[in-house]
Amino acid sequence: MYTSQFMTTSTNYQYDLGKNWSNFRATIGLSDTSHPDARYQFRVFVDDQQRGSWAMRLGQAQDININVSGGLRLKLEVTKTAANGNNANAAWGDARVTR
């Protein structure tokens, strides 16, 4: 899943977990075509409780594994943190929930 960040400051996606899943996994980062000065904060929330936060820039990638057991809703949020770097694609690579 890619999130294009052109002139916006924050984007989020929300999913219904229905208390049926154990973990959320993904590889997060910015696409190779992103502006070199782009800086973004990735956050994961379960039922409005933050479960993880990562500051990312071009050339970085991070594998994440978040416990979502008992959760009803999953929210994935990306926020621009640098004034420059409007042209960026935030990536939640191979995003999935597992039992």
OpenMM code with the backbone's topology and positions (N, CA, C; nanometers):
from openmm import Vec3, app, unit

residues = "MET TYR THR SER GLN PHE MET THR THR SER THR ASN TYR GLN TYR ASP LEU GLY LYS ASN TRP SER ASN PHE ARG ALA THR ILE GLY LEU SER ASP THR SER HIS PRO ASP ALA ARG TYR GLN PHE ARG VAL PHE VAL ASP ASP GLN GLN ARG GLY SER TRP ALA MET ARG LEU GLY GLN ALA GLN ASP ILE ASN ILE ASN VAL SER GLY GLY LEU ARG LEU LYS LEU GLU VAL THR LYS THR ALA ALA ASN GLY ASN ASN ALA ASN ALA ALA TRP GLY ASP ALA ARG VAL THR ARG".split()
positions = [
    Vec3(0.0842, -0.1150, 0.0000),
    Vec3(0.0000, 0.0000, 0.0000),
    Vec3(0.0901, 0.1231, 0.0000),
    Vec3(0.0671, 0.2131, -0.0942),
    Vec3(0.1414, 0.3388, -0.1014),
    Vec3(0.0499, 0.4539, -0.0640),
    Vec3(0.1067, 0.5498, 0.0065),
    Vec3(0.0354, 0.6716, 0.0411),
    Vec3(0.1072, 0.7869, -0.0253),
    Vec3(0.0468, 0.8480, -0.1250),
    Vec3(0.1085, 0.9635, -0.1897),
    Vec3(0.0902, 1.0855, -0.1019),
    Vec3(0.1977, 1.1560, -0.0784),
    Vec3(0.1938, 1.2725, 0.0091),
    Vec3(0.2334, 1.3961, -0.0705),
    Vec3(0.1422, 1.4493, -0.1475),
    Vec3(0.1670, 1.5712, -0.2239),
    Vec3(0.0921, 1.6853, -0.1565),
    Vec3(0.1637, 1.7708, -0.0836),
    Vec3(0.1093, 1.8906, -0.0208),
    Vec3(0.0186, 1.8611, 0.0984),
    Vec3(0.0023, 1.7384, 0.1406),
    Vec3(-0.0776, 1.7099, 0.2593),
    Vec3(0.0151, 1.6842, 0.3771),
    Vec3(-0.0378, 1.6982, 0.4964),
    Vec3(0.0456, 1.6791, 0.6143),
    Vec3(0.0238, 1.5451, 0.6819),
    Vec3(-0.0944, 1.4864, 0.6671),
    Vec3(-0.1222, 1.3602, 0.7340),
    Vec3(-0.2260, 1.2804, 0.6560),
    Vec3(-0.2052, 1.1499, 0.6529),
    Vec3(-0.2985, 1.0583, 0.5879),
    Vec3(-0.3146, 0.9371, 0.6783),
    Vec3(-0.4378, 0.8837, 0.6861),
    Vec3(-0.4536, 0.7601, 0.7628),
    Vec3(-0.5534, 0.6676, 0.6955),
    Vec3(-0.5368, 0.5403, 0.7261),
    Vec3(-0.6257, 0.4344, 0.6798),
    Vec3(-0.6734, 0.3598, 0.8029),
    Vec3(-0.8027, 0.3227, 0.8038),
    Vec3(-0.8565, 0.2493, 0.9174),
    Vec3(-0.9200, 0.1196, 0.8698),
    Vec3(-0.9016, 0.0156, 0.9511),
    Vec3(-0.9496, -0.1179, 0.9167),
    Vec3(-1.0193, -0.1797, 1.0373),
    Vec3(-1.1235, -0.2586, 1.0101),
    Vec3(-1.1962, -0.3310, 1.1135),
    Vec3(-1.1257, -0.4641, 1.1374),
    Vec3(-1.0788, -0.4856, 1.2598),
    Vec3(-1.0123, -0.6113, 1.2956),
    Vec3(-1.1098, -0.7128, 1.3541),
    Vec3(-1.2181, -0.6660, 1.4136),
    Vec3(-1.3180, -0.7560, 1.4704),
    Vec3(-1.2655, -0.8486, 1.5789),
    Vec3(-1.1581, -0.8114, 1.6453),
    Vec3(-1.0966, -0.8930, 1.7511),
    Vec3(-1.0545, -1.0306, 1.7013),
    Vec3(-1.0289, -1.0430, 1.5696),
    Vec3(-0.9991, -1.1737, 1.5107),
    Vec3(-0.8529, -1.1956, 1.4748),
    Vec3(-0.7653, -1.0997, 1.5012),
    Vec3(-0.6276, -1.1082, 1.4527),
    Vec3(-0.5284, -1.0905, 1.5662),
    Vec3(-0.4070, -1.1404, 1.5458),
    Vec3(-0.3032, -1.1336, 1.6491),
    Vec3(-0.1979, -1.0273, 1.6216),
    Vec3(-0.1534, -1.0175, 1.4956),
    Vec3(-0.0428, -0.9273, 1.4635),
    Vec3(-0.0671, -0.8520, 1.3335),
    Vec3(-0.0114, -0.7311, 1.3265),
    Vec3(-0.0027, -0.6556, 1.2018),
    Vec3(0.1449, -0.6471, 1.1670),
    Vec3(0.1778, -0.6830, 1.0424),
    Vec3(0.3171, -0.6809, 0.9967),
    Vec3(0.3275, -0.6025, 0.8670),
    Vec3(0.4393, -0.5347, 0.8505),
    Vec3(0.4652, -0.4592, 0.7274),
    Vec3(0.6122, -0.4189, 0.7246),
    Vec3(0.6558, -0.3749, 0.6082),
    Vec3(0.7850, -0.3089, 0.5932),
    Vec3(0.7535, -0.1664, 0.5516),
    Vec3(0.7940, -0.0705, 0.6338),
    Vec3(0.7599, 0.0690, 0.6082),
    Vec3(0.8803, 0.1463, 0.5569),
    Vec3(0.8519, 0.2516, 0.4808),
    Vec3(0.9575, 0.3385, 0.4303),
    Vec3(0.9025, 0.4297, 0.3223),
    Vec3(0.9923, 0.5043, 0.2582),
    Vec3(0.9553, 0.5929, 0.1482),
    Vec3(1.0021, 0.5312, 0.0179),
    Vec3(0.9245, 0.5493, -0.0878),
    Vec3(0.9621, 0.4937, -0.2179),
    Vec3(1.0897, 0.5596, -0.2683),
    Vec3(1.1600, 0.4915, -0.3564),
    Vec3(1.2866, 0.5414, -0.4114),
    Vec3(1.2695, 0.6693, -0.4917),
    Vec3(1.1483, 0.6995, -0.5353),
    Vec3(1.1240, 0.8206, -0.6142),
    Vec3(1.0908, 0.9417, -0.5267),
    Vec3(1.0932, 0.9247, -0.3954),
    Vec3(1.0611, 1.0339, -0.3031),
    Vec3(1.1705, 1.1401, -0.3033),
    Vec3(1.1323, 1.2623, -0.2699),
    Vec3(1.2263, 1.3738, -0.2596),
    Vec3(1.3316, 1.3417, -0.1527),
    Vec3(1.4598, 1.3732, -0.1775),
    Vec3(1.5656, 1.3400, -0.0809),
    Vec3(1.5477, 1.4040, 0.0570),
    Vec3(1.4768, 1.5152, 0.0650),
    Vec3(1.4561, 1.5825, 0.1936),
    Vec3(1.3290, 1.5378, 0.2658),
    Vec3(1.2556, 1.4457, 0.2080),
    Vec3(1.1294, 1.4012, 0.2684),
    Vec3(1.1549, 1.3319, 0.4022),
    Vec3(1.0734, 1.3668, 0.5006),
    Vec3(1.0775, 1.3051, 0.6334),
    Vec3(0.9326, 1.2797, 0.6752),
    Vec3(0.9050, 1.1564, 0.7159),
    Vec3(0.7692, 1.1195, 0.7540),
    Vec3(0.7689, 1.0366, 0.8810),
    Vec3(0.6616, 1.0532, 0.9580),
    Vec3(0.6405, 0.9751, 1.0790),
    Vec3(0.5309, 0.8733, 1.0497),
    Vec3(0.5605, 0.7460, 1.0702),
    Vec3(0.4640, 0.6376, 1.0553),
    Vec3(0.4150, 0.6007, 1.1951),
    Vec3(0.2830, 0.5841, 1.2100),
    Vec3(0.2267, 0.5449, 1.3394),
    Vec3(0.1221, 0.4354, 1.3190),
    Vec3(0.1152, 0.3449, 1.4161),
    Vec3(0.0149, 0.2390, 1.4169),
    Vec3(-0.0647, 0.2508, 1.5463),
    Vec3(-0.1977, 0.2494, 1.5326),
    Vec3(-0.2884, 0.2578, 1.6468),
    Vec3(-0.3811, 0.1371, 1.6460),
    Vec3(-0.4117, 0.0859, 1.7631),
    Vec3(-0.5144, -0.0167, 1.7806),
    Vec3(-0.6140, 0.0394, 1.8810),
    Vec3(-0.7392, 0.0520, 1.8388),
    Vec3(-0.8446, 0.1099, 1.9229),
    Vec3(-0.7998, 0.2434, 1.9830),
    Vec3(-0.7440, 0.3289, 1.8983),
    Vec3(-0.6994, 0.4642, 1.9336),
    Vec3(-0.5817, 0.4688, 2.0312),
    Vec3(-0.5182, 0.3560, 2.0574),
    Vec3(-0.3982, 0.3515, 2.1409),
    Vec3(-0.2770, 0.3323, 2.0500),
    Vec3(-0.1802, 0.4245, 2.0589),
    Vec3(-0.0619, 0.4130, 1.9728),
    Vec3(0.0197, 0.2909, 2.0129),
    Vec3(0.0518, 0.2073, 1.9142),
    Vec3(0.1297, 0.0858, 1.9376),
    Vec3(0.2699, 0.0939, 1.8795),
    Vec3(0.2948, 0.1944, 1.7959),
    Vec3(0.4285, 0.2098, 1.7389),
    Vec3(0.4404, 0.3397, 1.6628),
    Vec3(0.5649, 0.3929, 1.6580),
    Vec3(0.5918, 0.5178, 1.5875),
    Vec3(0.7352, 0.5138, 1.5359),
    Vec3(0.7534, 0.5502, 1.4073),
    Vec3(0.8844, 0.5443, 1.3438),
    Vec3(0.9055, 0.6669, 1.2568),
    Vec3(1.0187, 0.7344, 1.2743),
    Vec3(1.0583, 0.8468, 1.1894),
    Vec3(1.1384, 0.7895, 1.0725),
    Vec3(1.0948, 0.8189, 0.9503),
    Vec3(1.1576, 0.7598, 0.8321),
    Vec3(1.1968, 0.8676, 0.7323),
    Vec3(1.3027, 0.8381, 0.6562),
    Vec3(1.3463, 0.9254, 0.5471),
    Vec3(1.3892, 0.8377, 0.4308),
    Vec3(1.4191, 0.9004, 0.3200),
    Vec3(1.4578, 0.8280, 0.1992),
    Vec3(1.5755, 0.7358, 0.2289),
    Vec3(1.5669, 0.6120, 0.1802),
    Vec3(1.6744, 0.5151, 0.1975),
    Vec3(1.6615, 0.4278, 0.3207),
    Vec3(1.5629, 0.4544, 0.4050),
    Vec3(1.5415, 0.3735, 0.5244),
    Vec3(1.4224, 0.2807, 0.5040),
    Vec3(1.4286, 0.1645, 0.5669),
    Vec3(1.3163, 0.0709, 0.5703),
    Vec3(1.3146, 0.0062, 0.7081),
    Vec3(1.1951, -0.0272, 0.7550),
    Vec3(1.1818, -0.0870, 0.8876),
    Vec3(1.0752, -0.1953, 0.8834),
    Vec3(1.1114, -0.3174, 0.9235),
    Vec3(1.0129, -0.4237, 0.9397),
    Vec3(0.9442, -0.4028, 1.0738),
    Vec3(0.8110, -0.4060, 1.0733),
    Vec3(0.7366, -0.3882, 1.1977),
    Vec3(0.6454, -0.5079, 1.2217),
    Vec3(0.6231, -0.5386, 1.3480),
    Vec3(0.5354, -0.6468, 1.3904),
    Vec3(0.4642, -0.5982, 1.5168),
    Vec3(0.3358, -0.5669, 1.5035),
    Vec3(0.2583, -0.5054, 1.6112),
    Vec3(0.1525, -0.6031, 1.6623),
    Vec3(0.1458, -0.6199, 1.7936),
    Vec3(0.0430, -0.7025, 1.8553),
    Vec3(-0.0908, -0.6291, 1.8458),
    Vec3(-0.1889, -0.6906, 1.7802),
    Vec3(-0.3227, -0.6320, 1.7666),
    Vec3(-0.4293, -0.7191, 1.8328),
    Vec3(-0.3874, -0.8158, 1.9141),
    Vec3(-0.4806, -0.9094, 1.9778),
    Vec3(-0.5900, -0.8357, 2.0534),
    Vec3(-0.7146, -0.8774, 2.0315),
    Vec3(-0.8287, -0.8180, 2.0998),
    Vec3(-0.8720, -0.6834, 2.0451),
    Vec3(-0.8054, -0.6354, 1.9406),
    Vec3(-0.8371, -0.5044, 1.8858),
    Vec3(-0.9557, -0.5057, 1.7909),
    Vec3(-1.0349, -0.3988, 1.7963),
    Vec3(-1.1467, -0.3820, 1.7033),
    Vec3(-1.1060, -0.3058, 1.5779),
    Vec3(-1.0223, -0.2020, 1.5955),
    Vec3(-0.9861, -0.1163, 1.4818),
    Vec3(-0.8358, -0.0942, 1.4747),
    Vec3(-0.7849, -0.0988, 1.3520),
    Vec3(-0.6444, -0.0715, 1.3227),
    Vec3(-0.6375, 0.0572, 1.2429),
    Vec3(-0.5529, 0.1506, 1.2867),
    Vec3(-0.5333, 0.2748, 1.2113),
    Vec3(-0.3854, 0.2878, 1.1772),
    Vec3(-0.3580, 0.3099, 1.0477),
    Vec3(-0.2231, 0.3345, 0.9980),
    Vec3(-0.2160, 0.4808, 0.9592),
    Vec3(-0.1184, 0.5529, 1.0121),
    Vec3(-0.1092, 0.6969, 0.9900),
    Vec3(0.0314, 0.7342, 0.9434),
    Vec3(0.0376, 0.8258, 0.8479),
    Vec3(0.1646, 0.8807, 0.8002),
    Vec3(0.1535, 1.0324, 0.8053),
    Vec3(0.2534, 1.0980, 0.8665),
    Vec3(0.2539, 1.2430, 0.8812),
    Vec3(0.3851, 1.3001, 0.8301),
    Vec3(0.3752, 1.4040, 0.7477),
    Vec3(0.4951, 1.4722, 0.6986),
    Vec3(0.5560, 1.5504, 0.8138),
    Vec3(0.6881, 1.5365, 0.8341),
    Vec3(0.7540, 1.6048, 0.9456),
    Vec3(0.8595, 1.7051, 0.9006),
    Vec3(0.8880, 1.7143, 0.7705),
    Vec3(0.9853, 1.8110, 0.7188),
    Vec3(0.9141, 1.9092, 0.6271),
    Vec3(0.9558, 2.0341, 0.6322),
    Vec3(0.8935, 2.1368, 0.5478),
    Vec3(0.9182, 2.1098, 0.4003),
    Vec3(1.0347, 2.0582, 0.3665),
    Vec3(1.0664, 2.0226, 0.2280),
    Vec3(1.0244, 1.8787, 0.2023),
    Vec3(1.0320, 1.8396, 0.0798),
    Vec3(1.0032, 1.7006, 0.0473),
    Vec3(0.8568, 1.6704, 0.0301),
    Vec3(0.7832, 1.7608, -0.0365),
    Vec3(0.6411, 1.7369, -0.0601),
    Vec3(0.6159, 1.6159, -0.1477),
    Vec3(0.7074, 1.5873, -0.2378),
    Vec3(0.6870, 1.4767, -0.3311),
    Vec3(0.7446, 1.3484, -0.2736),
    Vec3(0.6592, 1.2722, -0.2070),
    Vec3(0.7031, 1.1474, -0.1460),
    Vec3(0.5901, 1.0463, -0.1496),
    Vec3(0.6276, 0.9206, -0.1537),
    Vec3(0.5323, 0.8115, -0.1427),
    Vec3(0.5696, 0.7291, -0.0210),
    Vec3(0.4836, 0.7313, 0.0794),
    Vec3(0.5034, 0.6495, 0.1982),
    Vec3(0.4523, 0.5092, 0.1676),
    Vec3(0.5303, 0.4082, 0.2033),
    Vec3(0.4949, 0.2704, 0.1683),
    Vec3(0.4766, 0.1840, 0.2927),
    Vec3(0.3659, 0.1105, 0.2935),
    Vec3(0.3423, 0.0047, 0.3913),
    Vec3(0.3564, -0.1255, 0.3118),
    Vec3(0.4782, -0.1702, 0.2919),
    Vec3(0.5041, -0.2856, 0.2060),
    Vec3(0.4634, -0.4170, 0.2701),
    Vec3(0.4043, -0.5053, 0.1903),
    Vec3(0.3627, -0.6387, 0.2336),
    Vec3(0.2796, -0.6328, 0.3622),
    Vec3(0.1939, -0.5313, 0.3738),
    Vec3(0.1115, -0.5132, 0.4940),
    Vec3(0.0103, -0.6267, 0.5064),
    Vec3(0.0014, -0.6815, 0.6294),
    Vec3(-0.0899, -0.7938, 0.6503),
    Vec3(-0.1193, -0.8115, 0.7986),
    Vec3(-0.2341, -0.8712, 0.8279),
    Vec3(-0.2644, -0.9141, 0.9641),
    Vec3(-0.2578, -1.0660, 0.9666),
    Vec3(-0.2153, -1.1200, 1.0812),
    Vec3(-0.2020, -1.2649, 1.0959),
    Vec3(-0.2724, -1.3096, 1.2235),
    Vec3(-0.3075, -1.4360, 1.2265),
    Vec3(-0.3759, -1.4929, 1.3445),
    Vec3(-0.2769, -1.5533, 1.4409),
] * unit.nanometer
topology = app.Topology()
chain = topology.addChain("A")
for resn in residues:
    res = topology.addResidue(resn, chain)
    for name in ("N", "CA", "C"):
        topology.addAtom(name, app.Element.getBySymbol(name[0]), res)
